[in-house]
Structures are given as C-alpha cells and as structure tokens.
Amino acid sequence: MMMEPVDRLSTLLERFRLRTRMSFSGPMCGKHVFAQKANKAYLHVLRSGSMEIRHPGAKEVPVHIKLQEASLILYPRPFTHHFHNAPRDGSDFTCAEIEFEGGQSHPIVQALPPLVVLPLAEVDGLQASLNLLFAETEHVRCGHRVLADRLFEVVLIQLLRWLLDHPSQARINSGLLMGLSSPPLAKALTAMHQSPGDPWTVEQLAQASGMSRTAFSVKFKQLVGQAPAEYVAGWRLTIAQARLSEGVPLKTLAGELGYSSQSALTRVFTAKLGVSPREWISQREEEVRG
C-alpha cells in the first residue's frame, strides 16, 4: 500500500526559521578566504568555471576539493574555507550567508554534515529558481537585492528537499534527515513536530507510521540514532530553548509542551542540559551582550 506524502520540512522551518543574505555575485579570481563567523553558514553557487576549495587543518571534511562543473556548496555551520580560482579567467559565483534561527541548535543544522557539495544538474527542479536568482544578480533593479535574498531561501529549501530524498549522496547516515527520508518514520516525526505537547507513546507513533511497535522502535533507533521517547523529549527541549529566547514564560511553555507543571519542565530541562532554565537564560543574555 502506497503511503500518502507528508510535508516533512514546513513545520521545522516555521518553528525554526532561516534567513539568507546575498553576499557576493560575479567573477571570483585568485584566493578568497571565508572566515568562520559565529552563527554564520554559507551557500555558494558556482555558476561556471573551475576552482579549488581548501580547508586548512580540517579533519571532518576533505582538505582539498577540485570542482570542474557548476555546483552548490553548503556549509551549514561556521567553517573557514578558502576558494582558489584562476587568476585571469576565474569562476562565476553567487554566494549567500545563512542565519539559522538558534544557530547550531537549529534542528536542520544539527542533522546536516559539515559540508555538502552537489553538481547543479543533480538537484531536480532547481534550474528555474537559479534562473530567477541569476537574473536578479546580473542587473541592478528596484528591490533586486531583497528579491535575491528571498530566492536564495528558495534555493536552500529546494536543496534541503532534495537531501531528504537522497541522504546517502550527501553522506547522511543517521539523524533527523535520515529519519525523514523514510516515508513511514516521516509520518511519526512530522506528527511529533506538529504537536510536541501531545502525550506521545511508542504505540501511537508506531500506529502513525503504519508499523508494529517493535519494527518501528528498531527502525527509528537505526535511522534517527535515538529511541522514539528520547527524540520526543529532545524535540520538546529544543522548542523550549527557542521559546525561552523569545521571552515566553516557563509556565506557558510547560502547558504547550505537555508537562504537568512548570517544575516538571524545569526538572527535565536541568537533567538534560545541566543548568536550570533560569541559569540558561542568564547564560544566553551574557552571550548576547558579548
């Protein structure tokens, strides 16, 4: 029996938003260093030409990569990278900085590898969006920069959509995106994302996925890397941190997230994160002040 498709991304991106800002467009010649910046991610589009990417001292990604075709290059977390291009011919680039709400605690950032490199031709449906993006970057027109920023968001969402359908090509072996790539598990995960305060049991989640309790638990742990109950608890705390940053009272959050009382949420929060909600808020305020 074929399962009905489910929107695996919208709830995540509505709760934890992202913003893109075009930072460069045009020929890029010689050496360019993109320095690691707090909570800054990068999406580069190599439109034409060839180039080398270097990651000095890196262990989790290749130290040297050579690209010979139009490609997308995504760094979802702050990461220093060097682009080396021919001093005369150069390469044609369009680049954007990405701000994921919550920085490295953003669920999608946590689920992605440190680097994704894909030929443009592999990402189905991307060309129409790129054509619009390139048209806006080639000429100065009213609102072109704002529109380019929005189109970069479209390109990024299309890339994320493609990664959900092709996780192995991005070397994603476990975690949230791997779980969402499985149609049965995507049903259960999306239900949790949409209604985090519901009193979820493994039986209910297995039923949502159309699987037996045992088969669901085994597959969930295998692909997501956590037991279902552990994931539910972690998802609630991720939301709690984001909402506390917005100034939402702990008592309100407890009700929204399915806890019997403010003290119950405080106990779970402290046990998992090692600090109380009040202490966590103080630490965040200190970080913001610098």
Secondary structure, 3 states (H helix, E strand, C coil): CCCCCCCCCHHHHHHCCEEEEEEEEEEECEEEEECCCCCCEEEEEEEECCEEEECCCCCCCCCEEEECCCEEEEECCCCCEEEEECCCCCEEEEEEEEEECCHHHCHHHHHCCCCEEEEHHHCCCHHHHHHHHHHHHHCCCCCHHHHHHHHHHHHHHHHHHHHHHCHHHHCCCCCHHHHHCCHHHHHHHHHHHHCCCCCCCHHHHHHHHCCCHHHHHHHHHHHHCCCHHHHHHHHHHHHHHHHHHCCCCHHHHHHHCCCCCHHHHHHHHHHHHCCCHHHHHHHHHHHHHC
